């Protein structure tokens, strides 16, 4: 079965929970990108090969992403 490529918008408190679940808790998922406007939030996440953006439009424009989790207020 092919893995679903996931992008996440938001890497704050709520986003960090979803990031861990997408990266480690869902067998057929692969977290490939996250977007958060705050550099300090992006830098807290250390997952090899993860694309990090300040602009959420980059996630939405990435054709390799199959699903997006919105973890912003």
Order of alpha helices (4+ residues) and beta strands (2+ residues): beta-alpha-beta-alpha-beta-alpha-beta
